[in-house]
Amino acid sequence: MKFVGRFIVILIGIMAINFFAAPGVAFFALRSAAESSDAAGLERLIDYAAVRQSLRPQLDGNPAAVAPAPSFMEDPIGAVRRQIEQAAAPQAPDVEAYLTPAALAALTRGEGRYASQRDGGPLPSPDATTTGGPMPRPVYWSVNRARMAVTDDGGSRTVFTFERRGPFEWKLVHVGLPDRVAPASSRTAPMAGDSAGKAG
C-alpha cells in the first residue's frame, strides 16, 4: 500500500509540473515548428484567427489613415495633400507577413517588428531549436492563460500569450509586438546554425 501511495503522490507531482510547465513547452514547440517549417505543428500550436486579430491594430499605426479624406470641393489643397501623403506613406506590414514560419521563428528570437522581413530568409537548424535566441520569461501566469516575453538586445519585449485548450494543450492566441524596433545587432546577427556552419 505504501508503494501505491508513493506512486500516486509522484504521479500527481508529475502532472502538476506538466500542468504549469506546459506554456513554456508550447513556446519552445512553437519555435521548433517554425524553424523546421512544420505547418501541421504550427497549426496545432497557433489560433491563427486570434493572432491575426491581435496583430492588426498594432500594425495600423497611422491614425490619419482612418480619418475621412477632405472633400476636393471644400478643401482642394487638403485633398491633394492627403493624396500625396497617402502615396508617400509606407504601407503597414501585412499581418500574414508575421505568420510565415520564418517570421514566427524570428518573433520567438526577439526580432519584434522586423520579424516580417524574415519571410523566405534562412532558417536556423532544427537541431539548435532551444539554444538560439533569448530564453522566454514568464510575465503572467494563470490557470487558463500565460504570457511569455522575449527581450531583444535593446530591451524591447515581444509578448506571446498562450491560452489553455485542454488539460495540457496550449495555443498561441496573441502576439504583442514591441513599441520600438529591434536593435540593428539583433536584426543583422545570423540565426543559430548560420554561424556554426561557417565556423568550421
Disulfide bonds with the S-S distance in Angstrom:
none
